[in-house]
Amino acid sequence: MGMQNFSPEFQTPEQYIIDITYQIWEKRGVGRIHEWYASDTPVRRAHIVTNTVEAVILHTLEAISEFPDEEALAEDVIIGDKPSGFYSSHRVRSQATHLADGYFGPATNRFACSVTIADCLCRDNRVVEEWLVSDGSGMLHQLGIDPVAFGRNLGQQNPDAYTIGNDAMRQRWSDPAGLTIVGDNNIANSIIDTYAAIWNDKNLTVMDEKYDRAMRFEGPAGHVCYGRTRTGNWLYTVLASIPNGRFEPHHIIVRQQTERPIRVALRWSYCGTHSGIGRYGEPVGAPVALLGISHFELRAGQIMNEWLVVDEAAIHAQLAAYQLAM
C-alpha cells in the first residue's frame, strides 16, 4: 500500500514511519533527514510554519541537545492510502530528561513524558508535508514550568507569530482541496458528526450514543479520565472559554485491520473568541484557534479510547499577543 518508489528496506508504511523516527531521534541519524524529507517540506505547528529541510534538522538538533536521552516510542501509526504514496498519523510517546538549556529554558534535570501526533504525507521515500502537535502544557507541568506564563512569554516575545487571526490559523491546518476522508465514509462521518455536536452545538448528550460508558480520554496537560461524565466535564471547561467557537474537520483517516480495533485519526480546528470564563482564565476578547489532532479506537461502533492533542502553550501565546497589541 502506497510504497511505490520507496527504499526496499521499508516494507510497509508503518515500518517507514517508525524506522525513520527511530533512526533520526534515537540512533542520532539527524543528517539522514536529507534522505527522508523533501527539501521544501512544510512543517506546520500552532506556533510556526517552516518550509525547509534545514529547519527540520535545526529543530531536531536543538531538541536532542536539550533532551539527550529522549526515547520516541511509537504508540500507533494510522495509515491512509493514496494513489501516490500514503498518509500517516503517528502518535508518539516521548520520554526524556531535561538536561540542557534550550527552548524550555534553563535545564531542570526533570524527567518528562508527553504525547505528540504528527500527520504526514509521504511519497517517493520522503515526507513531503507534515502537521505536528504536542502536548506542550503537559511537558511544561512536568518540568515545573507554568504553562500560562510560558505561553504568555512566547506571545509577548513574538506577537506577530500569534496575531495572524483565526482564518490564517485555520488555513494552516487545512488541506487546499477541503476536507479529505481516507477510508470508510460512514465511520468518518460518524466521528465528524460527533465532534460537530459536541463542539458546535454544545450538545454533549451525543456522548451517550457515541462513546462507550467505560471510555478512556487523554487530553492536554496530561489529563486522563474515564467515562462520559468526566470527559464531558473537561470539554465544558474549553467550551466555556470559547463559547462561540466553530469546529472544522480538515483530514480524517479510518483504518480497519484484522484483529485490531477500528482506529481513526482526525485533524481539526476550533476557532472562536475568548469570551467566557473557563479553562483559559478571565476572558480577554481575543480571537483564538485550537489546532488539534485526535486519535480514536472504536469498539462495537462506539469510541472506547480517545487521545485529543492540542498545544495549550500556543493558546496562551495567542491571548498574550492579542493583549499586547491592544
C-alpha positions as a Markdown table, in Angstrom:
| # | Residue | x | y | z |
|---|---|---|---|---|
| 1 | Met | 0.0 | 0.0 | 0.0 |
| 2 | Gly | 1.4 | 3.3 | -1.1 |
| 3 | Met | 5.1 | 2.1 | -1.3 |
| 4 | Gln | 5.9 | 3.0 | -4.9 |
| 5 | Asn | 9.4 | 4.4 | -5.2 |
| 6 | Phe | 10.3 | 3.7 | -1.6 |
| 7 | Ser | 13.6 | 2.2 | -0.5 |
| 8 | Pro | 13.4 | -1.7 | -0.3 |
| 9 | Glu | 14.4 | -1.5 | 3.3 |
| 10 | Phe | 10.9 | -0.3 | 4.1 |
| 11 | Gln | 8.2 | -3.0 | 3.5 |
| 12 | Thr | 5.2 | -1.1 | 4.9 |
| 13 | Pro | 4.2 | 2.5 | 5.5 |
| 14 | Glu | 4.1 | 1.7 | 9.3 |
| 15 | Gln | 7.7 | 0.5 | 9.2 |
| 16 | Tyr | 8.8 | 3.5 | 7.2 |
| 17 | Ile | 7.4 | 6.0 | 9.8 |
| 18 | Ile | 8.6 | 4.0 | 12.8 |
| 19 | Asp | 12.0 | 3.3 | 11.4 |
| 20 | Ile | 12.9 | 6.8 | 10.2 |
| 21 | Thr | 11.8 | 8.3 | 13.5 |
| 22 | Tyr | 14.0 | 5.8 | 15.4 |
| 23 | Gln | 17.0 | 6.3 | 13.2 |
| 24 | Ile | 16.7 | 10.1 | 13.4 |
| 25 | Trp | 15.9 | 10.5 | 17.1 |
| 26 | Glu | 17.5 | 7.6 | 18.9 |
| 27 | Lys | 20.3 | 6.4 | 16.6 |
| 28 | Arg | 21.2 | 10.1 | 16.1 |
| 29 | Gly | 21.0 | 9.9 | 12.3 |
| 30 | Val | 19.9 | 13.6 | 12.1 |
| 31 | Gly | 21.8 | 14.0 | 8.8 |
| 32 | Arg | 19.6 | 11.4 | 7.2 |
| 33 | Ile | 16.7 | 13.8 | 7.3 |
| 34 | His | 18.0 | 14.9 | 4.0 |
| 35 | Glu | 17.2 | 11.4 | 2.7 |
| 36 | Trp | 13.7 | 11.3 | 4.2 |
| 37 | Tyr | 12.3 | 14.8 | 3.9 |
| 38 | Ala | 11.9 | 16.8 | 0.8 |
| 39 | Ser | 14.0 | 19.9 | 0.6 |
| 40 | Asp | 10.9 | 22.2 | 0.8 |
| 41 | Thr | 8.8 | 20.1 | 3.2 |
| 42 | Pro | 6.3 | 22.4 | 5.1 |
| 43 | Val | 6.0 | 21.5 | 8.8 |
| 44 | Arg | 3.0 | 23.2 | 10.3 |
| 45 | Arg | 2.6 | 23.8 | 14.1 |
| 46 | Ala | 0.3 | 26.1 | 16.1 |
| 47 | His | 3.4 | 28.2 | 16.8 |
| 48 | Ile | 5.1 | 28.4 | 13.4 |
| 49 | Val | 5.3 | 27.1 | 9.9 |
| 50 | Thr | 8.7 | 26.1 | 8.4 |
| 51 | Asn | 9.4 | 25.2 | 4.7 |
| 52 | Thr | 12.9 | 23.9 | 4.5 |
| 53 | Val | 14.6 | 20.6 | 5.4 |
| 54 | Glu | 17.3 | 22.7 | 7.2 |
| 55 | Ala | 14.6 | 23.9 | 9.6 |
| 56 | Val | 13.6 | 20.3 | 10.3 |
| 57 | Ile | 17.3 | 19.5 | 11.0 |
| 58 | Leu | 17.8 | 22.5 | 13.3 |
| 59 | His | 14.7 | 21.7 | 15.3 |
| 60 | Thr | 15.8 | 18.1 | 15.8 |
| 61 | Leu | 19.3 | 19.1 | 16.8 |
| 62 | Glu | 18.0 | 21.6 | 19.3 |
| 63 | Ala | 15.6 | 19.1 | 20.8 |
| 64 | Ile | 18.3 | 16.4 | 21.1 |
| 65 | Ser | 20.6 | 18.9 | 22.7 |
| 66 | Glu | 18.0 | 19.8 | 25.3 |
| 67 | Phe | 16.8 | 16.2 | 25.9 |
| 68 | Pro | 19.8 | 14.0 | 25.0 |
| 69 | Asp | 18.3 | 10.7 | 26.4 |
| 70 | Glu | 15.0 | 11.0 | 24.6 |
| 71 | Glu | 13.1 | 7.9 | 23.5 |
| 72 | Ala | 10.4 | 8.4 | 20.9 |
| 73 | Leu | 8.0 | 5.4 | 21.4 |
| 74 | Ala | 5.6 | 4.7 | 18.6 |
| 75 | Glu | 2.2 | 4.1 | 20.3 |
| 76 | Asp | 0.4 | 3.9 | 17.0 |
| 77 | Val | 0.7 | 4.8 | 13.3 |
| 78 | Ile | -2.7 | 5.2 | 11.5 |
| 79 | Ile | -2.1 | 4.8 | 7.7 |
| 80 | Gly | -4.3 | 6.1 | 4.9 |
| 81 | Asp | -3.6 | 5.0 | 1.3 |
| 82 | Lys | -3.2 | 7.5 | -1.5 |
| 83 | Pro | -2.8 | 6.8 | -5.2 |
| 84 | Ser | 0.8 | 8.1 | -4.9 |
| 85 | Gly | 2.3 | 7.5 | -1.5 |
| 86 | Phe | 0.4 | 7.4 | 1.8 |
| 87 | Tyr | -0.9 | 9.5 | 4.7 |
| 88 | Ser | 0.2 | 8.7 | 8.2 |
| 89 | Ser | -0.9 | 9.9 | 11.6 |
| 90 | His | 1.9 | 8.9 | 14.1 |
| 91 | Arg | 1.2 | 9.1 | 17.8 |
| 92 | Val | 4.5 | 9.1 | 19.8 |
| 93 | Arg | 5.0 | 8.9 | 23.5 |
| 94 | Ser | 8.3 | 10.7 | 24.2 |
| 95 | Gln | 10.2 | 10.3 | 27.4 |
| 96 | Ala | 13.3 | 12.2 | 28.3 |
| 97 | Thr | 15.2 | 14.2 | 30.9 |
| 98 | His | 15.7 | 18.0 | 30.5 |
| 99 | Leu | 19.5 | 18.0 | 30.8 |
| 100 | Ala | 20.5 | 21.2 | 28.9 |
| 101 | Asp | 19.3 | 24.7 | 28.3 |
| 102 | Gly | 17.0 | 25.3 | 25.3 |
| 103 | Tyr | 13.5 | 26.1 | 24.2 |
| 104 | Phe | 12.1 | 25.3 | 27.6 |
| 105 | Gly | 14.6 | 27.5 | 29.4 |
| 106 | Pro | 17.4 | 26.5 | 31.8 |
| 107 | Ala | 17.9 | 22.8 | 32.4 |
| 108 | Thr | 15.6 | 21.5 | 35.1 |
| 109 | Asn | 17.1 | 18.0 | 35.2 |
| 110 | Arg | 13.5 | 16.7 | 35.4 |
| 111 | Phe | 12.1 | 13.7 | 33.6 |
| 112 | Ala | 9.0 | 14.2 | 31.4 |
| 113 | Cys | 6.8 | 12.0 | 29.3 |
| 114 | Ser | 4.4 | 13.5 | 26.8 |
| 115 | Val | 2.4 | 12.7 | 23.6 |
| 116 | Thr | 2.9 | 14.1 | 20.1 |
| 117 | Ile | 0.9 | 13.4 | 17.0 |
| 118 | Ala | 2.5 | 14.0 | 13.5 |
| 119 | Asp | 0.3 | 13.9 | 10.4 |
| 120 | Cys | 2.5 | 13.3 | 7.3 |
| 121 | Leu | 2.0 | 12.9 | 3.6 |
| 122 | Cys | 4.7 | 10.6 | 2.2 |
| 123 | Arg | 5.7 | 9.8 | -1.3 |
| 124 | Asp | 8.9 | 8.6 | -3.1 |
| 125 | Asn | 10.7 | 7.7 | 0.1 |
| 126 | Arg | 10.2 | 11.2 | 1.6 |
| 127 | Val | 7.9 | 13.2 | 3.9 |
| 128 | Val | 6.6 | 15.9 | 1.7 |
| 129 | Glu | 4.1 | 17.6 | 4.2 |
| 130 | Glu | 3.8 | 17.5 | 8.0 |
| 131 | Trp | 1.3 | 18.8 | 10.6 |
| 132 | Leu | 2.7 | 18.5 | 14.1 |
| 133 | Val | 1.2 | 19.0 | 17.5 |
| 134 | Ser | 2.5 | 18.2 | 21.0 |
| 135 | Asp | 1.0 | 18.4 | 24.5 |
| 136 | Gly | 3.1 | 21.4 | 25.4 |
| 137 | Ser | 1.3 | 22.2 | 28.6 |
| 138 | Gly | 1.8 | 18.6 | 29.8 |
| 139 | Met | 5.5 | 18.8 | 29.2 |
| 140 | Leu | 5.8 | 22.1 | 30.9 |
| 141 | His | 3.9 | 20.9 | 34.0 |
| 142 | Gln | 6.3 | 18.0 | 34.4 |
| 143 | Leu | 9.3 | 20.3 | 34.1 |
| 144 | Gly | 8.0 | 22.5 | 36.8 |
| 145 | Ile | 7.2 | 25.4 | 34.5 |
| 146 | Asp | 3.9 | 27.3 | 34.5 |
| 147 | Pro | 2.3 | 26.8 | 31.0 |
| 148 | Val | 0.4 | 30.0 | 31.2 |
| 149 | Ala | 3.5 | 32.1 | 32.0 |
| 150 | Phe | 5.5 | 30.2 | 29.4 |
| 151 | Gly | 2.8 | 30.8 | 26.7 |
| 152 | Arg | 2.5 | 34.5 | 27.7 |
| 153 | Asn | 6.2 | 34.9 | 27.3 |
| 154 | Leu | 6.1 | 33.4 | 23.8 |
| 155 | Gly | 3.3 | 35.7 | 22.8 |
| 156 | Gln | 4.9 | 38.8 | 24.2 |
| 157 | Gln | 8.3 | 38.0 | 22.7 |
| 158 | Asn | 7.0 | 37.3 | 19.2 |
| 159 | Pro | 3.5 | 38.8 | 18.9 |
| 160 | Asp | 3.4 | 38.7 | 15.1 |
| 161 | Ala | 3.5 | 34.9 | 15.1 |
| 162 | Tyr | 0.3 | 34.7 | 17.2 |
| 163 | Thr | -1.8 | 37.6 | 15.9 |
| 164 | Ile | -2.3 | 36.3 | 12.3 |
| 165 | Gly | -6.0 | 35.7 | 13.0 |
| 166 | Asn | -8.3 | 32.7 | 13.1 |
| 167 | Asp | -8.7 | 32.4 | 9.3 |
| 168 | Ala | -4.9 | 32.1 | 8.8 |
| 169 | Met | -4.6 | 29.7 | 11.7 |
| 170 | Arg | -7.4 | 27.5 | 10.3 |
| 171 | Gln | -5.8 | 27.5 | 6.8 |
| 172 | Arg | -2.5 | 26.4 | 8.4 |
| 173 | Trp | -4.3 | 23.2 | 9.5 |
| 174 | Ser | -6.4 | 22.5 | 6.4 |
| 175 | Asp | -5.9 | 20.8 | 3.0 |
| 176 | Pro | -6.2 | 23.0 | -0.1 |
| 177 | Ala | -8.9 | 20.7 | -1.5 |
| 178 | Gly | -11.0 | 20.9 | 1.6 |
| 179 | Leu | -12.0 | 18.0 | 3.9 |
| 180 | Thr | -10.1 | 14.8 | 3.0 |
| 181 | Ile | -11.6 | 11.5 | 4.0 |
| 182 | Val | -9.4 | 8.3 | 3.6 |
| 183 | Gly | -11.2 | 5.1 | 4.5 |
| 184 | Asp | -14.8 | 4.2 | 5.3 |
| 185 | Asn | -17.0 | 7.2 | 4.8 |
| 186 | Asn | -19.7 | 6.1 | 7.2 |
| 187 | Ile | -17.3 | 5.8 | 10.1 |
| 188 | Ala | -15.5 | 9.0 | 9.2 |
| 189 | Asn | -18.8 | 11.0 | 9.1 |
| 190 | Ser | -20.0 | 9.5 | 12.4 |
| 191 | Ile | -16.8 | 10.7 | 14.1 |
| 192 | Ile | -17.1 | 14.2 | 12.4 |
| 193 | Asp | -20.8 | 14.4 | 13.4 |
| 194 | Thr | -20.0 | 13.5 | 17.0 |
| 195 | Tyr | -17.4 | 16.3 | 17.2 |
| 196 | Ala | -19.7 | 18.7 | 15.5 |
| 197 | Ala | -22.4 | 18.0 | 18.0 |
| 198 | Ile | -20.0 | 18.5 | 20.9 |
| 199 | Trp | -18.0 | 21.5 | 19.7 |
| 200 | Asn | -20.5 | 23.4 | 17.5 |
| 201 | Asp | -23.9 | 22.5 | 19.1 |
| 202 | Lys | -22.5 | 22.2 | 22.7 |
| 203 | Asn | -24.7 | 19.0 | 22.8 |
| 204 | Leu | -22.8 | 16.5 | 25.0 |
| 205 | Thr | -25.8 | 14.2 | 25.2 |
| 206 | Val | -24.5 | 12.7 | 21.9 |
| 207 | Met | -21.8 | 11.0 | 24.1 |
| 208 | Asp | -24.4 | 8.6 | 25.5 |
| 209 | Glu | -24.7 | 7.1 | 22.0 |
| 210 | Lys | -21.3 | 7.6 | 20.5 |
| 211 | Tyr | -19.0 | 6.8 | 23.5 |
| 212 | Asp | -18.6 | 3.6 | 25.4 |
| 213 | Arg | -19.6 | 4.1 | 29.1 |
| 214 | Ala | -16.1 | 2.8 | 30.2 |
| 215 | Met | -14.2 | 5.1 | 27.7 |
| 216 | Arg | -10.7 | 6.4 | 28.4 |
| 217 | Phe | -9.9 | 10.0 | 27.4 |
| 218 | Glu | -6.5 | 11.7 | 27.3 |
| 219 | Gly | -6.3 | 15.4 | 26.7 |
| 220 | Pro | -3.9 | 18.4 | 27.1 |
| 221 | Ala | -1.8 | 18.9 | 30.2 |
| 222 | Gly | -1.5 | 15.1 | 30.5 |
| 223 | His | -5.2 | 14.9 | 31.6 |
| 224 | Val | -6.5 | 11.4 | 31.8 |
| 225 | Cys | -10.0 | 10.5 | 32.8 |
| 226 | Tyr | -12.6 | 7.7 | 32.4 |
| 227 | Gly | -16.2 | 7.7 | 31.5 |
| 228 | Arg | -18.6 | 10.0 | 29.7 |
| 229 | Thr | -19.3 | 12.3 | 32.6 |
| 230 | Arg | -15.7 | 13.3 | 33.5 |
| 231 | Thr | -14.8 | 13.6 | 29.8 |
| 232 | Gly | -17.7 | 15.9 | 29.3 |
| 233 | Asn | -16.7 | 17.9 | 32.3 |
| 234 | Trp | -13.3 | 18.6 | 30.7 |
| 235 | Leu | -14.8 | 19.5 | 27.4 |
| 236 | Tyr | -17.1 | 22.1 | 29.1 |
| 237 | Thr | -14.1 | 23.9 | 30.5 |
| 238 | Val | -12.9 | 24.6 | 26.9 |
| 239 | Leu | -16.3 | 25.4 | 25.6 |
| 240 | Ala | -16.9 | 27.8 | 28.4 |
| 241 | Ser | -13.8 | 29.7 | 27.5 |
| 242 | Ile | -14.6 | 29.9 | 23.7 |
| 243 | Pro | -18.4 | 29.5 | 23.6 |
| 244 | Asn | -18.8 | 30.8 | 20.0 |
| 245 | Gly | -16.1 | 28.6 | 18.5 |
| 246 | Arg | -16.6 | 26.6 | 15.4 |
| 247 | Phe | -15.2 | 23.1 | 14.9 |
| 248 | Glu | -14.0 | 22.3 | 11.4 |
| 249 | Pro | -12.7 | 18.9 | 10.3 |
| 250 | His | -9.7 | 19.0 | 7.8 |
| 251 | His | -8.4 | 15.5 | 7.4 |
| 252 | Ile | -9.6 | 12.1 | 8.6 |
| 253 | Ile | -8.2 | 8.5 | 8.2 |
| 254 | Val | -10.2 | 5.4 | 9.1 |
| 255 | Arg | -8.1 | 2.3 | 9.4 |
| 256 | Gln | -9.6 | -1.1 | 9.6 |
| 257 | Gln | -7.3 | -4.1 | 10.2 |
| 258 | Thr | -8.0 | -7.7 | 11.2 |
| 259 | Glu | -7.7 | -8.4 | 14.9 |
| 260 | Arg | -7.3 | -4.7 | 15.8 |
| 261 | Pro | -10.0 | -2.1 | 16.8 |
| 262 | Ile | -11.1 | 0.4 | 14.2 |
| 263 | Arg | -8.7 | 3.4 | 14.5 |
| 264 | Val | -9.4 | 6.9 | 13.4 |
| 265 | Ala | -7.2 | 9.9 | 13.1 |
| 266 | Leu | -8.8 | 13.3 | 12.8 |
| 267 | Arg | -7.1 | 16.7 | 12.2 |
| 268 | Trp | -9.3 | 19.6 | 13.2 |
| 269 | Ser | -9.6 | 23.2 | 14.3 |
| 270 | Tyr | -11.8 | 25.0 | 16.7 |
| 271 | Cys | -11.7 | 28.8 | 16.2 |
| 272 | Gly | -13.6 | 31.5 | 18.1 |
| 273 | Thr | -13.3 | 34.3 | 20.6 |
| 274 | His | -12.0 | 34.0 | 24.2 |
| 275 | Ser | -15.2 | 35.5 | 25.7 |
| 276 | Gly | -16.1 | 33.2 | 28.6 |
| 277 | Ile | -14.6 | 32.2 | 32.0 |
| 278 | Gly | -13.3 | 28.6 | 31.7 |
| 279 | Arg | -10.1 | 26.7 | 31.1 |
| 280 | Tyr | -8.2 | 29.8 | 29.8 |
| 281 | Gly | -8.9 | 32.2 | 32.6 |
| 282 | Glu | -10.6 | 35.6 | 32.5 |
| 283 | Pro | -11.9 | 36.5 | 29.0 |
| 284 | Val | -9.9 | 39.0 | 27.0 |
| 285 | Gly | -11.9 | 39.0 | 23.8 |
| 286 | Ala | -9.1 | 37.6 | 21.7 |
| 287 | Pro | -9.6 | 35.5 | 18.6 |
| 288 | Val | -8.2 | 32.1 | 19.5 |
| 289 | Ala | -7.6 | 29.0 | 17.4 |
| 290 | Leu | -7.2 | 25.4 | 18.7 |
| 291 | Leu | -5.3 | 23.3 | 16.2 |
| 292 | Gly | -5.8 | 19.7 | 17.2 |
| 293 | Ile | -5.3 | 16.1 | 16.1 |
| 294 | Ser | -7.4 | 13.4 | 17.8 |
| 295 | His | -7.0 | 9.6 | 17.6 |
| 296 | Phe | -9.8 | 7.2 | 18.4 |
| 297 | Glu | -10.3 | 3.5 | 18.9 |
| 298 | Leu | -13.7 | 2.1 | 18.4 |
| 299 | Arg | -15.4 | -1.0 | 19.9 |
| 300 | Ala | -18.8 | -2.1 | 18.6 |
| 301 | Gly | -19.3 | 1.2 | 16.9 |
| 302 | Gln | -18.6 | 3.3 | 20.0 |
| 303 | Ile | -15.5 | 5.3 | 20.9 |
| 304 | Met | -13.6 | 3.4 | 23.5 |
| 305 | Asn | -10.3 | 5.4 | 23.6 |
| 306 | Glu | -9.6 | 9.0 | 22.6 |
| 307 | Trp | -6.4 | 11.0 | 22.5 |
| 308 | Leu | -7.0 | 14.7 | 21.9 |
| 309 | Val | -3.8 | 16.6 | 21.4 |
| 310 | Val | -3.7 | 20.5 | 21.5 |
| 311 | Asp | -0.7 | 22.7 | 22.4 |
| 312 | Glu | -2.1 | 24.9 | 25.0 |
| 313 | Ala | 1.1 | 27.0 | 25.3 |
| 314 | Ala | 0.2 | 28.3 | 21.8 |
| 315 | Ile | -3.3 | 29.2 | 23.1 |
| 316 | His | -1.9 | 31.3 | 26.0 |
| 317 | Ala | 0.6 | 32.8 | 23.5 |
| 318 | Gln | -2.3 | 33.9 | 21.3 |
| 319 | Leu | -4.1 | 35.5 | 24.2 |
| 320 | Ala | -1.0 | 37.4 | 25.4 |
| 321 | Ala | -0.1 | 38.6 | 21.9 |
| 322 | Tyr | -3.6 | 40.0 | 21.4 |
| 323 | Gln | -3.5 | 41.8 | 24.8 |
| 324 | Leu | -0.1 | 43.3 | 23.9 |
| 325 | Ala | -1.5 | 44.6 | 20.5 |
| 326 | Met | -4.5 | 46.2 | 22.1 |
